[in-house]
Amino acid sequence: MSETKGALSGIRVLDLTRILAGPSCTQILGDLGADVIKIERPGSGDDTRRWGPPFAKTPDGEDTQESAYYLCANRNKRSVTVDMSKPEGVAILKRLLKDCQILTENFKTGGLKKYGLDYESLKDEFPDLIYCSITGFGQTGPYAARPGYDYLAQGMGGFMSITGEPDGQPMKAGISIADIMTGMYATVTVLAALNHRNVTGEGQHLDLCLLDSMIATMTFEASNYLSSGKLPTRLGNAHPNVVPYQVVPTKDGHIIIASGNEDQFKRFCEFSGAEQWMTDPRFETNSLRIQNRTEFVPLLYEVMAQKTSQEWLEGLESVGVPCGPVNTLEQVFNDPQVLSRDMKVEIPHPTAGSVTVPGSPINMSKTPVQYRRAPPLVGQHTDEVLGELLDMSEAERDALREKGLI
C-alpha cells in the first residue's frame, strides 16, 4: 500500500469507542491519516466483533473471529487491550494520552467518571486535549443519563414518523442512520476543534449525541414543519417538495424518477407521450403537482407501465431526465461507476488473508485516503504501541499480561 502521508498525519487518537457511531468517526480520522489507537477489553474487545454471521473467512473458508459488522467501521486503527476498570489500566491510558491530541469515547454520560477518565478529571492535566463524547442524549438535559440506541434516536428524532408507506407503520432506515450521522457530525466537530487547538493551543469538550444528530438530519422536513406548523406525513418513496420525484413501477420492475425542475418535467412529458400534463391546470407547475399528488400519481403509473425499466432508463437519460435503477448490493458493487471510484476495497488481513470493505467517499488531490491497516484483531498492536509510545519492555508487558491488565 502507498505510504503517502494523509491530511491528519501526525495526529494521534485514543479511541475508547465501540459499536458504530464512535468507530465510524475514528475510522474517518484514520482514513485521513491519523494514528488511531483503539482501546479494547482484554480477551473480548469491541462487542461488534461477535455480531455475526457473516464473519470474515480464512483462505480455507473457515470463520474468523471478526464479524462483517465489525469490519465496516474499524480499518486504519491499532488495537491495544487495556483493562480500564483497574487503576493500573487507567495509568496506562493516561501515559498514552500524553502522546495523543484527541480522545473519543461513547460511554453513557458520566460513565467514565468512576475511572477518572471523564473530561473534568483530565482537563487540568491535559489542557490541550480534544475530548469527544458521543452519547444517546448528550451531556445535559433530562434524558442525559439514559442509554441511547440508534433505533430510539430514529423514533424520537422524528425520522420514523415520515418514513414508510402512508397507510403503513412508522419505519426505520435500513441502516443505522442515527449512528452513522452522529459519527460524521463528530468527525466534523473534531476537525473544527483541532483547528482551534492549532490556533490557540486549547483543548475542549465535544458533546455529540444520537438524538441531536437525528434531528439535524431531518433538515428540510424539520424546516418545513417549523415554517408551516404542519406535520409531515409518510409518503413512501415520494418527495414532500417535488413531484415526480419517487420510485415508480414499470412494465417489469421499478425505477427512480427525479424530475427536479420544470424543464426536466417538460422533457419527461414529451418522451413519455404525456404532453397534456404540461398544460393541465392541475399539473403544469411543481406546486400544483404537489397539491394534486393523489390525482397525478395514478396517471404517472399508467404511463410508466407501458415500457420496461431499461427502456425508461435509456430513454429518459437520453433526454436529460434524472433517473436510475433500484440496485441490489450485488449490482452496486459490480457497477462500473462504483468500481471506477474505488468504492470496493480489498485490504490484507492477518487471519482472513484479505477482507473486502466499502471504500471511503473522501477524495483529496494532495492527501488522498490511505487504506493502511485492516480492521485489527483484538490486542493485535498492544506490544507494538506500548513499546513504541511508552518505551515499555517485553518483561514489563509480560508482567501486565499476567495480571490481566493488557
N, C-alpha and C positions, 0 to 999 in steps of 0.2 A: 504493500500500500504506500501511497505517496506520503512523504514526510513534510509537505508544505505546512507552514505554521498557520493555524487558524486565527480568526479575529480575536479570540479570547485566550490565545496562547499566553502563558504566564499567570493566568488566573486559576486559583485552586478553590474547590468547593468541598466542604464537609457535608455530606448528604445523609441526613437522618430520616429521609422519607422512604415510604414503601407504598405498595398497591399501584395507583395510577396517576393521580393529579401531580404529586410531588415528583415522582420519577419521570413524568413527561417533561416537566420543567427542566430537571437536571440533565436529561438526555439532550435537549436542545442546547443547553450550555456546553455539554460535552461535544456535541456535533460541531459547535463553533470554536472548539479548540481548548476549552477549559479542562483542567485535570480534576475530574470528579471522583472523590473517594466515597464510595457507598459503604456506610457502616451498617452491618447486619448482626443479628443474633448468632452467636456460635452454634453451629450444628444445623440450624433450621433456615435462617436467613429470611428474606422477603417472603411473605405469605404467598404471593402470586407464583412463586416457583412451582407450587403444587397445584395450581389452578388449571388442571388438565384432566383428561386429554383435550386436545392433542398436545404431545410433548415433542421436542426436538429428538431426532433419532440418530443413533450412531451410524457409521458407514455400513454396519452389519444389519441395520434395520431395527435395533433394539431401542426402547425408550430411554432417554436420558432423564436427569432429574430437573430439567428446565422446561417449563410449560411454554407453549407458544404465546400465551398471555404475558408471561414474564419477559419474553424476548422482545416484545413490541416497544418497551419503554426503558431499556437498560443498557443499550450499547454505549460505547465510549466512556465506560466507568471502570474503576478499580474497586474490587470488593475486599473489605477488611472486616473481620469479625472481632467485635469488642462487646463484652458484657457490661453495659452501662448501668445495670442495676447495682453494681458494686463500686465502692469508692475508687478502687484501683482502676476500674474501667473508665470511670469519669476522668480520672487523672490522665489517662492515655489520650482521651479525646481532647482535653484541654491542651495537652502538649502538641497534638496535631493542629489544633486551631491556630497556634502561633504562626503556622505556615499557610493559613487559609484566609482568603478575603471574604468568603461567603459561607454562611451556614444555612441549610434548608431543613425544615422539619415539618411533619404533618401529624404530630401527636394531638390529642384532644387539648383544648385550651387549658393551660395550667398543668398539663401532664408531665412536663419536664422539670417543673419547679422542685420536685422532691429529689431530683438528682443534681440540682444546682446547675442545670443546663438551659434554663429559661433565659430570656433576653435580659431581664432585670439582674439576674445573677452574674451575667457575663459582660455587661456593657462597660463597667468600670475597668475591668481587666483588659478588655478588647474594645477600646472606644472607636476603632475604625472598622469594626466588624459589621457586615451587612447580614442581618439575621432575618430570614424569610420564613414566616409561619403560614402554613396552609391548613385550614380547618373547615368544618362544615358550615359554621355560622359566624366565624370571626372572633376576635378577642374581646369584644364588647357586646352589650345588648342582652336582653332577657334569655336568648337561646344560646349564649356563648358556651355554656358548659355541655350542651348536647353533642353526642356523637353525630357526625354528618356522613351521609352516603349520597352518591350520585343520583340514585333513584328519587330520594327525598327532595333533593335540590331541583330536579326536573319538575316534580309536582308542586313544590312550594313556591318556586320561582315563576310559575305561570306557563312554562313551556308545554306541559302536558294538556293544559286547557285548550290550546289551539292546535294540537297535533292529533290526527286521527280523522276518520270519516265523520261527516256531520251527524249521522244517526248512530255512530258507534261510541265506544267508551273512550275516555281520555287515553292517550297513547304516549309512551316514552320513545325516545330516539332509539334506533337500532344499535348505537354505540354509546359509550358513557360520555355524553356531550358535556355535562357539567364538570366532570373530572378533567377532561381534555382542555376545555376552555379555561378552567382555573389554572392549569399548568401553563397555558400560553400567556394568560394575564400575569402570572407570577414571573415568567421569563422576562416579559417587557418591564415589569417593576424592578426586578433585579438589575437589569441593564441600566435603567434610569438611575437607580441608587449607586451603581458602580461609577457612573459618570459624576454624580455628586461627590462621591468619595474621592475620585481623582482630582476634582477641583478644590475641595475643602479639607480632605483628609478625614472627614466624619463618616462614621457608620450610622446605621439606623435600623429600626424595627419595621419590617414589612408585614402587613396584615392582610392576607388574601383568604377568601372563603368561597365555598361552592355556591351558596345562595346568592351572594352579591354578583358573582360571575355569571350565574344563570340569568339573573335579572338584566344585567348589561347585555347579554347575548340576545335578549328579546328585541333589542334595537327598534326597528320601525314599528313592530307590533305594540311595544310599550309606548312608543311615541304617539302612535295612532290613538291609543286609549287615553293617554294624558292630554292630548289635544282635543279629543272629541267627547270624552266621558263615556263612550260607547264600548261595551265589552266585545272583543273579537270572538268569533265562533270558529269551530273546527271546519275547515274547508277541504279536508282530504289532501289531495295533491295540487289543489288550486292555490293561486296567489291572492292575497286580500286587496292588492292595489293595481293589478294588471290582469287583463283578460284579452286573448287567451294566453295563459302562462301556466301550463299544467301538463300532467300525464293524460294522454288521450288514447283510446283503443283504436286499433287499425284493423284491417281485414284479417291479419294473422298474429297480432300481438299488441304491443304498446310502444309509443314513443313519447318524447317530451317536446312540446312546442313552447318557445319562449319569445313571444312576439312583444318586444319591449317598447315599440313606438308605432305611431300611426302609419308611417311609411312601410314598416315591416308588415303591419296588418293588411295594408293595401296589396302588397305583393303576395301575401298568403291567400287573400281572397281571389286574386287573379289566377294564381296557379291552381287553386282548388276548384275553380269554376263557380265560385260563390260571390261574384261581383256585386250581387244585390245587397250584400251586407254593408258595402261601403256607403250606400245611400239610405239604408234602412234607418229611420229616425230612432229606433231602439238601440242600434249598434254602431252608428257611424263614428263615435268617439269612445275612447277608453272609459271615460267616466260613465257614459251611457251603458256600455257593456257591463261594467261593474253593477250598476243599478238593475240591469235586466239579465243578470247572470243566469238565472233559472230558465229563462227563455232561450238564451243563446247557446248554452252548453249542449242541450239535446240536438240542436241543429248542427252544431260542430261535430258531434259524434256521428251523425248520419253521413256527413261528408267524408269524415276520416275512415269510415268503414268501407269505402269504395276502393281503397288502394292498400297494398301491403306496406309493412313498415319500411322495407328497403326502398320501395318506390317513393314513399313520402320523404324519407331521409335524403335520398339522392336529388329528388326534385326540389324540395324546399331549400336545400343547401345551394343548389344551382342558381336560385333567385335571391339568395341572401337573407333567408328567413332562419333565425336561430332555431335549431332543433337538435335532438340527439337521442341515442338509444338508452334503454334502461339495462345497463350491463350487469351481468353476474361478475363476481370477483375473478373467475376464470377468464372472462372476456377482458376485464380491466387489465390484468397482468400479462395479457398477450396482445394488448392494443399497441400498435406501432408508435403512437404518440407517447404513451406511458413509458414504453421501453426506451424511446429516444431521450426522454427526460430523466433516465436513470432512477425511476421510482420503484424499481425492484432491485434490491442489493443483496449480494451474497458475501458473507463475512466468514473468514476462517474461525473455527470454534474448537476448543480443546477436546471435547468428547464427541461432538456431532460431526467433526470434520469440517463442516461449514453449516451456517444457518442462513436462510433467506428471509429478509425482513423488508417492510416498506421503507423506501428511501426518504430522505429529508426533502421538503419542498423549498428549502432555502438555497438560493443560488447567488454567489458573490464572485465578482470577476477577479478580485485580488486575493481574497482569503476564502477559498471555497471550503465547503463542508468536507470533513475527512472521516472515513469510517476506520478509525484506528484500532478499535477493540470490539470484539463480540461481547454481548451481554455476559458478564463474568460468572464463573462458578462461585459458590459460597466460600468466602475467605480466600479466593484464588490469589489475591495480591497482598495478603496480610504481612507475610515476611518481607516482601518487596517494599511496601510502603513504610513499615516500621523501621526497617533497616535504612531506607533512603532518607526519610524525614526526621526520624528520632535517633538515628545512629545506634539503633538497638542491636546488640549482638545476638547470635544464634542461641547462645546459652540463656540470655535473658528472655528471648521469645519462647524457648522451650519451657522455662520456669513458669511463665504466664499461661502457657497452654496446659500445663499440668494442673494449674489452679482453675482451669475453665474460664479464664478471663479473656482469652482470644481464641 
